Structures are given as C-alpha cells and as structure tokens.
Amino acid sequence: MPSCPECTAREKKKIQEKYEAETPEEERHRDDLIKLFDEIDFPMKLDSSTKHFICKRCGLYATREQVSDIRYKLNQREKTRQDKQDDYLDWWQKSKKEKELT
C-alpha cells in the first residue's frame, strides 16, 4: 500500500525543522535525517470498487497514478535563478537547427 504523499511531506518538513533546530550544524548528518524519515508511514486504504486510495488522516482520494503525480510534484524542487541561467545558457549554445526543433 502506498503512503499518503501529502501527509508524508508535511511530516518530513516538521521532522527536518525540528532536527535542524535541535542539532548543531557541525553535528548534522544526512543519514540521521534519512533514518528519521524512514519511520514515517501513513498507509492509504484501497477502495476496491473504484480502485482509488483513501487517506484516513487527510482525506486524500486518488488513483495510483494521481498519488504518483502528487508525490512527484511534492519532491520536485523549485528552480533557482542559477538553474534558469543554466537552462538559458544551454539553449543559447545550441545550433540554430536544434533550436527550431524545440
């Protein structure tokens, strides 16, 4: 059964904020944070008649594909200014024929 992506994302954010507040920066390890994240589990129930998953905590009602899409959007990081500049530089360095194709 998949875990609810929205509840999991909220809980991860809370755990990360608490970890960063309680642990000095020089003692922080990514492995410790990942271990804390592994404890998070919000299983969703399957409605077999409609093939939708239901989260009893937040009420999310979605198909497997929708759950996957939500998880992808929540895990996707926001583009920074540097990312946009890199994309523009890549575009600028392409040949004219490649630009016409995109």
C-alpha positions in Angstrom: 0.0 0.0 0.0 1.3 3.4 -0.8 1.8 6.1 1.8 -0.1 9.3 1.6 2.2 11.8 -0.2 0.7 14.9 1.4 0.8 13.7 5.0 4.3 12.3 4.5 5.6 15.6 3.0 4.1 17.6 5.9 5.6 15.2 8.5 9.1 15.3 6.7 9.0 19.1 6.8 8.2 19.1 10.6 10.9 16.5 11.3 13.5 18.4 9.3 12.7 21.7 11.0 12.9 20.0 14.5 16.2 18.3 13.6 17.8 21.5 12.3 16.6 23.4 15.4 17.9 20.8 17.9 21.1 19.7 16.3 24.1 22.0 15.9 25.1 22.4 12.2 28.5 20.7 12.6 26.8 17.5 14.1 24.2 17.2 11.4 24.4 14.1 9.1 22.1 13.3 6.2 22.0 9.6 7.3 20.4 10.6 10.7 17.7 12.6 8.9 17.0 9.8 6.5 16.6 7.3 9.4 14.0 9.7 10.9 12.2 9.9 7.6 12.1 6.1 7.3 9.9 6.0 10.4 7.1 7.9 8.7 4.3 5.8 7.4 0.8 6.9 6.5 -0.7 3.9 4.7 -3.7 4.5 2.5 -6.7 2.2 2.3 -7.8 0.8 -1.1 -11.4 1.2 -2.2 -11.6 -2.0 -4.4 -14.8 -1.0 -6.1 -13.4 2.3 -7.6 -9.6 1.4 -7.4 -8.9 4.6 -5.5 -6.7 5.0 -2.4 -8.1 6.9 0.6 -6.0 8.6 3.3 -7.8 8.4 6.6 -5.7 11.2 8.1 -6.2 14.0 5.4 -9.0 12.5 3.2 -7.0 12.3 0.0 -8.9 10.3 -2.6 -6.8 9.4 -5.6 -5.9 6.7 -8.1 -2.4 5.1 -8.0 -1.3 7.4 -10.9 -2.6 10.5 -9.1 -0.8 9.5 -5.9 2.4 9.1 -8.0 1.9 12.5 -9.6 1.3 14.2 -6.3 4.5 12.6 -4.8 6.5 13.7 -7.9 5.3 17.3 -7.5 6.0 17.4 -3.8 9.5 16.0 -4.2 10.4 18.3 -7.1 12.5 21.2 -6.0 11.8 24.7 -7.1 14.0 26.1 -9.9 16.6 28.6 -8.6 17.9 31.5 -10.5 21.1 29.6 -11.3 19.1 26.7 -12.8 17.3 29.2 -15.1 20.5 30.7 -16.1 22.0 27.3 -16.9 18.9 26.4 -19.0 19.2 29.6 -20.9 23.0 29.1 -21.5 22.3 25.5 -22.8 19.6 26.9 -25.1 21.9 29.7 -26.3 24.8 27.3 -27.1 22.6 25.0 -29.3 22.8 25.3 -33.0 20.0 27.0 -34.9 18.7 23.7 -36.3 18.3 22.3 -32.7 16.5 25.5 -31.6 14.0 25.2 -34.4 13.1 21.6 -33.3 12.3 22.7 -29.7 
